[in-house]
């Protein structure tokens, strides 16, 4: 994701979904810092909320929809 932030800038997209650990948090933050779009799966629909929580706690996430709504959030204005 860090490479995507550098290459794509505000056109980059980060989606952090269910999983253990902090994978994706730093990359999502890099994308957010270049004004890209960042989403994390909500706790209610996550099997394991570790990765989404880490990204949210880091301040890297713009939206926290349930898994079944993520696809509808992928448009830029």
MMTF fields as JSON, N, C-alpha, C and O atoms, coordinates in Angstrom:
{
  "mmtfVersion": "1.0.0",
  "mmtfProducer": "UNKNOWN",
  "numBonds": 307,
  "numAtoms": 308,
  "numGroups": 77,
  "numChains": 1,
  "numModels": 1,
  "chainsPerModel": [1],
  "groupsPerChain": [77],
  "chainIdList": ["A"],
  "bondAtomList": [4, 2, 8, 6, 12, 10, 16, 14, 20, 18, 24, 22, 28, 26, 32, 30, 36, 34, 40, 38, 44, 42, 48, 46, 52, 50, 56, 54, 60, 58, 64, 62, 68, 66, 72, 70, 76, 74, 80, 78, 84, 82, 88, 86, 92, 90, 96, 94, 100, 98, 104, 102, 108, 106, 112, 110, 116, 114, 120, 118, 124, 122, 128, 126, 132, 130, 136, 134, 140, 138, 144, 142, 148, 146, 152, 150, 156, 154, 160, 158, 164, 162, 168, 166, 172, 170, 176, 174, 180, 178, 184, 182, 188, 186, 192, 190, 196, 194, 200, 198, 204, 202, 208, 206, 212, 210, 216, 214, 220, 218, 224, 222, 228, 226, 232, 230, 236, 234, 240, 238, 244, 242, 248, 246, 252, 250, 256, 254, 260, 258, 264, 262, 268, 266, 272, 270, 276, 274, 280, 278, 284, 282, 288, 286, 292, 290, 296, 294, 300, 298, 304, 302],
  "bondOrderList": [1, 1, 1, 1, 1, 1, 1, 1, 1, 1, 1, 1, 1, 1, 1, 1, 1, 1, 1, 1, 1, 1, 1, 1, 1, 1, 1, 1, 1, 1, 1, 1, 1, 1, 1, 1, 1, 1, 1, 1, 1, 1, 1, 1, 1, 1, 1, 1, 1, 1, 1, 1, 1, 1, 1, 1, 1, 1, 1, 1, 1, 1, 1, 1, 1, 1, 1, 1, 1, 1, 1, 1, 1, 1, 1, 1],
  "groupList": [{"groupName": "UNK", "atomNameList": ["N", "CA", "C", "O"], "elementList": ["N", "C", "C", "O"], "formalChargeList": [0, 0, 0, 0], "bondAtomList": [1, 0, 2, 1, 3, 2], "bondOrderList": [1, 1, 2], "singleLetterCode": "X", "chemCompType": "L-PEPTIDE LINKING"}],
  "groupTypeList": [0, 0, 0, 0, 0, 0, 0, 0, 0, 0, 0, 0, 0, 0, 0, 0, 0, 0, 0, 0, 0, 0, 0, 0, 0, 0, 0, 0, 0, 0, 0, 0, 0, 0, 0, 0, 0, 0, 0, 0, 0, 0, 0, 0, 0, 0, 0, 0, 0, 0, 0, 0, 0, 0, 0, 0, 0, 0, 0, 0, 0, 0, 0, 0, 0, 0, 0, 0, 0, 0, 0, 0, 0, 0, 0, 0, 0],
  "groupIdList": [1, 2, 3, 4, 5, 6, 7, 8, 9, 10, 11, 12, 13, 14, 15, 16, 17, 18, 19, 20, 21, 22, 23, 24, 25, 26, 27, 28, 29, 30, 31, 32, 33, 34, 35, 36, 37, 38, 39, 40, 41, 42, 43, 44, 45, 46, 47, 48, 49, 50, 51, 52, 53, 54, 55, 56, 57, 58, 59, 60, 61, 62, 63, 64, 65, 66, 67, 68, 69, 70, 71, 72, 73, 74, 75, 76, 77],
  "secStructList": [7, 2, 2, 2, 2, 2, 2, 2, 4, 4, 4, 7, 3, 3, 3, 3, 7, 1, 7, 1, 1, 1, 6, 6, 2, 2, 2, 2, 2, 2, 2, 2, 2, 6, 6, 7, 3, 3, 3, 3, 7, 7, 6, 6, 6, 7, 1, 1, 7, 2, 2, 2, 2, 2, 2, 2, 2, 6, 6, 7, 7, 1, 5, 7, 7, 7, 4, 4, 4, 4, 4, 4, 4, 7, 7, 7, 7],
  "xCoordList": [0.806, 0.0, 0.854, 0.463, 2.017, 2.901, 3.32, 3.362, 3.627, 3.979, 2.805, 2.986, 1.602, 0.403, 0.22, -0.141, 0.464, 0.344, 1.318, 0.964, 2.552, 3.568, 3.239, 3.395, 2.791, 2.553, 1.208, 1.115, 0.173, -1.188, -1.705, -2.675, -1.078, -1.527, -2.978, -3.4, -3.746, -5.135, -6.024, -7.165, -5.532, -6.305, -6.146, -6.798, -5.282, -5.046, -6.21, -6.917, -6.381, -7.464, -6.917, -6.184, -7.274, -6.913, -8.191, -9.068, -8.281, -9.402, -8.788, -8.103, -9.037, -8.489, -9.651, -10.627, -9.526, -10.601, -10.112, -8.943, -11.001, -10.775, -9.406, -8.927, -8.793, -7.501, -6.802, -7.187, -5.759, -4.999, -3.827, -3.305, -3.432, -2.233, -2.493, -3.616, -1.417, -1.469, -1.224, -1.023, -1.241, -0.98, -1.92, -3.132, -1.372, -2.185, -2.352, -2.687, -2.133, -2.366, -1.427, -1.884, -0.152, 0.81, 0.564, 0.668, 0.24, -0.054, -1.312, -1.352, -2.341, -3.573, -3.289, -3.835, -2.447, -2.099, -1.343, -1.571, -0.461, 0.267, -0.715, -0.561, -1.709, -2.719, -3.565, -3.851, -3.965, -4.747, -3.959, -4.532, -2.667, -1.833, -1.706, -1.42, -1.913, -1.89, -3.305, -3.519, -4.263, -5.669, -6.342, -7.299, -5.827, -6.517, -7.695, -7.937, -8.417, -9.606, -9.233, -8.563, -9.671, -9.367, -10.624, -11.419, -10.787, -11.918, -11.428, -10.407, -12.173, -11.902, -13.227, -14.222, -13.232, -14.426, -14.81, -13.946, -16.105, -16.564, -16.399, -16.204, -16.483, -16.282, -17.38, -17.1, -18.608, -19.733, -19.624, -20.072, -19.037, -18.942, -17.557, -17.335, -16.622, -15.275, -15.231, -15.808, -14.552, -14.321, -13.278, -13.44, -12.208, -11.168, -10.942, -10.599, -11.129, -11.137, -9.761, -9.67, -8.701, -7.372, -6.858, -6.475, -6.838, -6.294, -7.141, -6.586, -8.466, -9.25, -9.065, -8.902, -9.09, -8.939, -7.598, -7.543, -6.527, -5.203, -5.171, -4.612, -5.764, -5.787, -6.654, -6.298, -7.79, -8.676, -7.975, -7.985, -7.368, -6.679, -5.522, -5.189, -4.915, -3.81, -4.313, -3.52, -5.613, -6.171, -6.078, -6.114, -5.957, -5.733, -7.003, -6.929, -8.157, -9.371, -10.414, -10.7, -10.976, -12.027, -13.414, -14.234, -13.678, -15.005, -14.882, -13.913, -15.884, -15.89, -17.251, -18.074, -17.481, -18.755, -18.711, -17.635, -19.877, -19.898, -19.385, -19.432, -18.905, -18.312, -19.216, -18.741, -20.502, -21.414, -21.68, -22.326, -21.202, -21.372, -20.093, -20.127, -18.979, -17.708, -17.733, -17.283, -18.231, -18.239, -19.005, -18.643, -20.053, -20.835, -20.124, -20.558, -19.056, -18.319, -17.107, -16.316, -16.934, -15.695, -15.706, -14.816, -16.66, -16.694, -16.117, -16.315, -15.401, -14.949, -15.983, -16.629, -16.144, -17.103, -16.691, -17.385],
  "yCoordList": [-1.19, 0.0, 1.261, 2.278, 1.198, 2.366, 2.702, 3.875, 1.695, 1.924, 2.503, 3.398, 2.007, 2.533, 4.005, 4.806, 4.368, 5.769, 6.645, 7.74, 6.155, 6.927, 7.051, 8.124, 5.978, 5.961, 6.578, 7.331, 6.256, 6.654, 7.894, 8.506, 8.267, 9.441, 9.328, 8.297, 10.386, 10.416, 9.385, 9.178, 8.749, 7.701, 6.34, 5.373, 6.26, 4.992, 4.663, 5.546, 3.379, 2.875, 1.817, 0.921, 1.92, 0.899, 0.346, 1.096, -0.971, -1.638, -2.657, -3.586, -2.474, -3.366, -4.214, -3.693, -5.534, -6.437, -7.403, -7.382, -8.227, -9.134, -9.809, -10.233, -9.9, -10.562, -10.185, -9.233, -10.952, -10.717, -9.779, -9.721, -9.064, -8.251, -6.841, -6.338, -6.213, -4.822, -4.676, -3.566, -5.792, -5.732, -4.731, -4.774, -3.851, -2.903, -1.55, -0.584, -1.441, -0.161, 0.933, 2.031, 0.656, 1.66, 2.005, 3.167, 1.008, 1.269, 2.102, 3.008, 1.797, 2.591, 4.032, 4.963, 4.222, 5.578, 6.319, 7.51, 5.636, 6.266, 6.73, 7.815, 5.914, 6.281, 7.443, 8.365, 7.417, 8.53, 9.838, 10.89, 9.782, 10.992, 11.641, 12.834, 10.873, 11.455, 11.704, 11.905, 11.688, 11.965, 10.861, 11.114, 9.626, 8.491, 8.085, 8.678, 7.088, 6.62, 5.406, 4.495, 5.391, 4.268, 3.784, 4.573, 2.466, 1.837, 0.672, 0.052, 0.388, -0.789, -1.46, -0.791, -2.747, -3.526, -3.293, -3.229, -3.167, -2.936, -4.191, -5.295, -3.99, -5.092, -6.153, -7.347, -5.73, -6.666, -7.714, -8.846, -7.354, -8.315, -8.934, -9.735, -8.576, -9.154, -10.455, -10.548, -11.447, -12.681, -12.402, -12.802, -11.712, -11.277, -9.794, -9.414, -8.963, -7.507, -6.862, -5.635, -7.642, -7.096, -6.107, -4.995, -6.478, -5.591, -4.336, -3.238, -4.454, -3.217, -2.311, -1.1, -2.885, -2.08, -1.342, -0.166, -2.021, -1.388, -0.19, 0.853, -0.335, 0.768, 1.925, 3.092, 1.593, 2.623, 3.349, 4.578, 2.588, 3.183, 4.084, 5.044, 3.782, 4.576, 5.876, 6.766, 5.975, 7.16, 7.109, 8.143, 5.892, 5.72, 5.518, 5.411, 5.463, 5.032, 6.142, 6.826, 6.304, 7.293, 6.754, 7.458, 5.508, 4.914, 3.504, 2.796, 3.1, 1.774, 1.114, 1.009, 0.673, 0.028, -1.476, -2.053, -2.101, -3.562, -4.127, -3.454, -5.348, -5.975, -5.887, -5.601, -6.127, -6.165, -4.781, -4.693, -3.697, -2.353, -1.781, -0.708, -2.462, -1.897, -1.613, -0.545, -2.504, -2.299, -1.045, -0.384, -0.71, 0.479, 1.766, 2.836, 1.707, 2.904, 3.196, 4.074, 2.503, 2.607, 3.671, 3.681, 4.545, 5.617, 6.9, 7.218, 7.622, 8.954, 9.947, 9.713, 11.058, 12.083, 12.684, 13.553],
  "zCoordList": [0.0, 0.0, 0.0, -0.572, 0.639, 0.649, -0.781, -1.152, -1.579, -2.986, -3.751, -4.576, -3.49, -4.159, -3.807, -4.67, -2.561, -2.152, -2.936, -3.373, -3.111, -3.827, -5.306, -5.889, -5.909, -7.349, -7.729, -8.698, -6.965, -7.345, -6.626, -7.073, -5.532, -4.799, -4.381, -3.856, -4.613, -4.158, -4.871, -4.459, -5.909, -6.584, -5.911, -6.305, -4.898, -4.199, -3.27, -2.785, -3.043, -2.208, -1.264, -1.683, 0.011, 0.997, 1.606, 2.033, 1.64, 2.31, 3.263, 2.836, 4.55, 5.57, 6.085, 6.625, 5.905, 6.316, 7.392, 7.778, 7.856, 8.975, 8.95, 7.898, 10.11, 10.231, 11.522, 12.202, 11.852, 13.08, 12.81, 11.697, 13.821, 13.724, 13.232, 13.281, 12.752, 12.314, 10.822, 10.329, 10.1, 8.661, 8.003, 8.218, 7.221, 6.478, 7.134, 6.449, 8.427, 9.108, 8.593, 8.274, 8.509, 8.035, 6.571, 6.177, 5.774, 4.363, 4.19, 3.359, 4.975, 4.918, 5.327, 4.735, 6.326, 6.762, 5.653, 5.441, 4.959, 3.844, 2.766, 2.207, 2.483, 1.479, 1.975, 1.211, 3.226, 3.779, 3.713, 3.43, 3.967, 3.969, 2.595, 2.502, 1.529, 0.184, -0.325, -1.521, 0.587, 0.297, -0.522, -1.254, -0.389, -0.998, -0.134, 0.917, -0.569, 0.157, 0.999, 0.514, 2.271, 3.154, 3.851, 4.364, 3.859, 4.519, 5.367, 5.069, 6.425, 7.246, 7.566, 7.848, 7.52, 7.851, 9.309, 10.183, 9.563, 10.936, 11.795, 11.286, 13.098, 14.038, 13.935, 14.047, 13.725, 13.71, 12.603, 12.784, 11.463, 10.361, 10.216, 9.308, 11.095, 11.057, 11.852, 12.935, 11.314, 12.055, 13.139, 14.291, 12.749, 13.678, 13.408, 12.289, 14.413, 14.236, 14.404, 14.449, 14.497, 14.776, 13.749, 14.112, 12.481, 11.454, 11.271, 11.235, 11.155, 11.052, 12.27, 12.12, 13.467, 14.685, 14.697, 15.056, 14.31, 14.306, 13.365, 13.704, 12.193, 11.229, 11.726, 11.562, 12.334, 12.886, 14.03, 14.089, 14.935, 16.084, 15.65, 16.346, 14.513, 13.994, 13.343, 13.036, 13.137, 12.482, 10.976, 10.308, 10.433, 9.0, 8.181, 6.957, 8.823, 8.133, 8.048, 9.031, 6.846, 6.606, 6.931, 7.519, 6.551, 6.723, 7.286, 7.009, 8.087, 8.702, 8.446, 9.356, 7.215, 6.892, 7.173, 7.33, 7.234, 7.296, 5.969, 4.94, 6.004, 4.822, 3.596, 2.496, 3.774, 2.621, 2.021, 0.977, 2.647, 2.091, 1.498, 0.896, 1.649, 1.18, -0.308, -0.723, -1.114, -2.561, -2.959, -3.932, -2.222, -2.574, -2.208, -2.635, -1.44, -1.009, -1.881, -1.537, -2.985, -3.751, -4.833, -5.683, -4.832, -5.83, -5.245, -4.072, -6.094, -5.723, -6.223, -7.244, -5.508, -5.979, -7.292, -7.818]
}
